[in-house]
Amino acid sequence: MNYRMIINITAKILCAEAVFMIPAAIISVIYGETGVAGAFALSMGIILILCLPFAMKPSKRTGFYARDGFMTVGIVWLAVSAFGALPTFISGVIPNCIDAFFESVSGFSATGASILSDINNLPKGILYWRSFSHWLGGMGVLLFLLAMGPLFNDSGNSAYLMKAEVTGPKVGRLVPRIRGTAKILYGIYLSLTLAQIILLLIGGTPLFDAVSISFGTAGTGGFPVRGDNMASYSVFTQNVTAVFMVLCGINFNIYYLLIMRETKRILKSDELKIYFLIIVVSIFIITLNVLHIFGSVGEALRHAAFHVAAIISTTGFYTVDYNLWPELSKTMLVFLMVIGSCAGSTGGGVKISRIIIIAKSARRSIYNALRPNSVRLMHMDGELVEEDTVNMVHGYVMLYVIIISITTLIISIDGFNFETNFTAVLACINNIGYGFADVGAVENYGNFSGLSKIVLSFNMLAGRLEIFPIMAIFTPSAWRK
C-alpha cells in the first residue's frame, strides 16, 4: 500500500479544510462572536502546523491502486470529520469531544443528526460551518480537490478515488479526463445551489438563512438554522426547498445529458422514471392519510410533498412533527428512508439503481429456477448490466443488513425502545438525520451514550461512503504493503 501517497493526499485535504474555515471565521467577526472567531483561527493553525509539511512533501506517484483509493477515501473522511470538530469543541459550543465528533461527522456525511437542542442560540459562525460542511461533503471533499487541481499526474489513479467517493453501484466518466468530470459535476452542483439561493432571496428569505438552507439542500444534509427547522419559513421558501430537494436527489449525469441535449438517453433512464413514480405515489397516499390532521387538501398535500421530498432525497428538513402522523404515513417514510435517492446524486439510502438491480436479479433467479438451462442477461437504461456490478450490489446489500442488525443491537444497550433504536440506525446509515420516537423530528441524539454516538457516527460514514471504503479501514489485509 502506498502510505506516502495516502498521507500526502490526506494532508492536502486537511489544509484545504483549514482554508474553508476562513469564511466561518469572518462571519463570526461580523456578528461580534470574537471567541468563536478565535476558535476557528486556532483550529486553522493546528491543522496547518500538523499537515502542511506532509502536504508539501513530494510522494511516490506510482503504485496507487484500487485498494489505496478505498483506504484513502475512508481515512480522509475520518480525518476531515475529526479536525472539522475542532471549532465547536474549542469554542465550547460542544465541550464534549465525542459529541463534537458526532456533530462533525453528521455535517460532512450530510446526515443532519444532531446532539444540540438550542439551535436558535448557536453562534452564526458555527451555524454557517455546520451548513457548509453539508455542502462540501454532499458532493465529496476529494472530488472537490480533483475539480480544483490534479492530485495525480495519472488520471487513472484519480479514478480510484472517484470510484470510492461518488455514490452508486457504478461510476462513469462524463468526459475522458477525471478532472473534467469532477469539474462538470461541481459546476452543476454550484449552479443548483446558486439558483436556490437566488429564488429564496426573491421570496424574502434573509441572506444568511438562504445560503445555509441552500447548502443543506444541495448537500441533502438538513442542519437547520432555526430551532423549528423549516416550520416558521414562508410557504414559498418551503416549496422552493422541496423542489430543490427533489432535484438534488437526481443523478447529476442526467443534468449533463440535459445540457448536451441528449433527451433520448434521459428518457431511457429507468432510475429517473421510478424515482418520480415513487415520489408521486408516496405523496398521494400520505396526503390521503394525513388529510384529517390538516383539514384541507392543499395543506395536507403541501406537507406530504415536502416530507416525501425531504426523506427520499435524505435531506431531513421538516415543517411539522411527522412523528405524530398515522402509522401508514410513518411506515411509508421508513421505506423511503431505505430506498433513498438516485445514484450519482448527493443523497443517501440504498439508491434506486440498486433497488432496480436487486429486483431484476430476483426475477432472473426465479426465471432460472424454472428454466435451468436458459441464459438471461440483465439490462438497465437499455444497456447490459455487468455481472461484477450485480455481485457488488449483492455484497453491498448484505453488508448493509449486517451493519444495521449489529449496530441496532449495540445501541439498544442504552435502553431506548426498538422504534427509537432501529430508526436511529436507519436515519444515520441512510444519511437522513431524524428517525421516529425519541429521535423524531423535534428530538435529538443527545441522550445516547458515548458508545452509541461512536457507533452511529460509523453508520453515518458507512452510509455516505457506501460501506466499502470505511470497511476497508477495518480489514487487516488492506493495510499490508
C-alpha positions, 0 to 999 in steps of 0.5 A, spaced: 500 500 500 502 506 498 502 510 505 506 516 502 501 517 497 495 516 502 498 521 507 500 526 502 493 526 499 490 526 506 494 532 508 492 536 502 485 535 504 486 537 511 489 544 509 484 545 504 479 544 510 483 549 514 482 554 508 474 553 508 474 555 515 476 562 513 469 564 511 466 561 518 471 565 521 469 572 518 462 571 519 463 570 526 467 577 526 461 580 523 456 578 528 461 580 534 462 572 536 470 574 537 471 567 541 468 563 536 472 567 531 478 565 535 476 558 535 476 557 528 483 561 527 486 556 532 483 550 529 486 553 522 493 553 525 493 546 528 491 543 522 496 547 518 502 546 523 500 538 523 499 537 515 502 542 511 509 539 511 506 532 509 502 536 504 508 539 501 512 533 501 513 530 494 510 522 494 511 516 490 506 517 484 506 510 482 503 504 485 496 507 487 491 502 486 484 500 487 485 498 494 489 505 496 483 509 493 478 505 498 483 506 504 484 513 502 477 515 501 475 512 508 481 515 512 480 522 509 473 522 511 475 520 518 480 525 518 476 531 515 470 529 520 475 529 526 479 536 525 472 539 522 470 538 530 475 542 532 471 549 532 465 547 536 469 543 541 474 549 542 469 554 542 465 550 547 459 550 543 460 542 544 465 541 550 464 534 549 469 531 544 465 525 542 459 529 541 463 534 537 465 528 533 458 526 532 456 533 530 462 533 525 461 527 522 453 528 521 455 535 517 460 532 512 456 525 511 450 530 510 446 526 515 443 532 519 443 528 526 444 532 531 446 532 539 444 540 540 437 542 542 438 550 542 439 551 535 436 558 535 442 560 540 448 557 536 453 562 534 452 564 526 459 562 525 458 555 527 451 555 524 454 557 517 460 551 518 455 546 520 451 548 513 457 548 509 460 542 511 453 539 508 455 542 502 462 540 501 461 533 503 454 532 499 458 532 493 465 529 496 471 533 499 476 529 494 472 530 488 472 537 490 480 537 490 480 533 483 475 539 480 480 544 483 487 541 481 490 534 479 492 530 485 495 525 480 499 526 474 495 519 472 488 520 471 487 513 472 489 513 479 484 519 480 479 514 478 480 510 484 478 515 488 472 517 484 470 510 484 470 510 492 467 517 493 461 518 488 455 514 490 452 508 486 453 501 484 457 504 478 461 510 476 462 513 469 466 518 466 462 524 463 468 526 459 475 522 458 479 526 463 477 525 471 478 532 472 473 534 467 468 530 470 469 532 477 469 539 474 462 538 470 459 535 476 461 541 481 459 546 476 452 543 476 452 542 483 454 550 484 449 552 479 443 548 483 445 551 489 446 558 486 439 558 483 436 556 490 439 561 493 437 566 488 429 564 488 429 564 496 432 571 496 426 573 491 421 570 496 424 574 502 428 569 505 434 573 509 441 572 506 444 568 511 438 563 512 438 562 504 445 560 503 445 555 509 438 552 507 441 552 500 447 548 502 443 543 506 439 542 500 444 541 495 448 537 500 441 533 502 444 534 509 438 538 513 442 542 519 437 547 520 438 554 522 432 555 526 430 551 532 423 549 528 427 547 522 423 549 516 416 550 520 416 558 521 419 559 513 414 562 508 410 557 504 414 559 498 421 558 501 418 551 503 416 549 496 422 552 493 426 547 498 422 541 496 423 542 489 430 543 490 430 537 494 427 533 489 432 535 484 438 534 488 436 527 489 437 526 481 443 523 478 447 529 476 449 525 469 442 526 467 443 534 468 449 533 463 445 529 458 440 535 459 445 540 457 448 536 451 441 535 449 441 528 449 433 527 451 433 520 448 438 517 453 434 521 459 428 518 457 431 511 457 433 512 464 429 507 468 432 510 475 429 517 473 422 514 471 421 510 478 424 515 482 418 520 480 413 514 480 415 513 487 415 520 489 408 521 486 405 515 489 408 516 496 405 523 496 398 521 494 397 516 499 400 520 505 396 526 503 390 521 503 392 519 510 394 525 513 388 529 510 384 529 517 390 532 521 390 538 516 383 539 514 384 541 507 387 538 501 392 543 499 395 543 506 395 536 507 398 535 500 403 541 501 406 537 507 406 530 504 410 533 498 415 536 502 416 530 507 416 525 501 421 530 498 425 531 504 426 523 506 427 520 499 432 525 497 435 524 505 435 531 506 431 531 513 428 538 513 421 538 516 415 543 517 411 539 522 412 533 527 411 527 522 412 523 528 405 524 530 402 522 523 398 515 522 402 509 522 401 508 514 404 515 513 410 513 518 411 506 515 411 509 508 417 514 510 421 508 513 421 505 506 423 511 503 428 512 508 431 505 505 430 506 498 433 513 498 435 517 492 438 516 485 445 514 484 450 519 482 446 524 486 448 527 493 443 523 497 443 517 501 439 510 502 440 504 498 439 508 491 434 506 486 439 503 481 440 498 486 433 497 488 432 496 480 438 491 480 436 487 486 429 486 483 431 484 476 436 479 479 430 476 483 426 475 477 432 472 473 433 467 479 426 465 479 426 465 471 432 460 472 429 456 477 424 454 472 428 454 466 435 451 468 438 451 462 436 458 459 441 464 459 438 471 461 442 477 461 440 483 465 439 490 462 438 497 465 437 504 461 437 499 455 444 497 456 447 490 459 448 490 466 455 487 468 455 481 472 461 484 477 456 490 478 450 485 480 455 481 485 457 488 488 450 490 489 449 483 492 455 484 497 453 491 498 446 489 500 448 484 505 453 488 508 448 493 509 443 488 513 449 486 517 451 493 519 444 495 521 442 488 525 449 489 529 449 496 530 441 496 532 443 491 537 449 495 540 445 501 541 439 498 544 444 497 550 442 504 552 435 502 553 431 506 548 425 502 545 426 498 538 422 504 534 427 509 537 433 504 536 432 501 529 430 508 526 436 511 529 440 506 525 436 507 519 436 515 519 444 515 520 446 509 515 441 512 510 444 519 511 437 522 513 438 525 520 431 524 524 428 517 525 421 516 529 420 516 537 425 519 541 429 521 535 423 524 531 423 530 528 423 535 534 428 530 538 435 529 538 441 524 539 443 527 545 441 522 550 445 516 547 451 514 550 458 515 548 458 508 545 452 509 541 454 516 538 461 512 536 457 507 533 452 511 529 457 516 527 460 509 523 453 508 520 453 515 518 460 514 514 458 507 512 452 510 509 455 516 505 461 512 503 457 506 501 460 501 506 466 499 502 471 504 503 470 505 511 470 497 511 476 497 508 479 501 514 477 495 518 480 489 514 487 487 516 489 485 509 488 492 506 493 495 510 499 490 508 504 493 503 
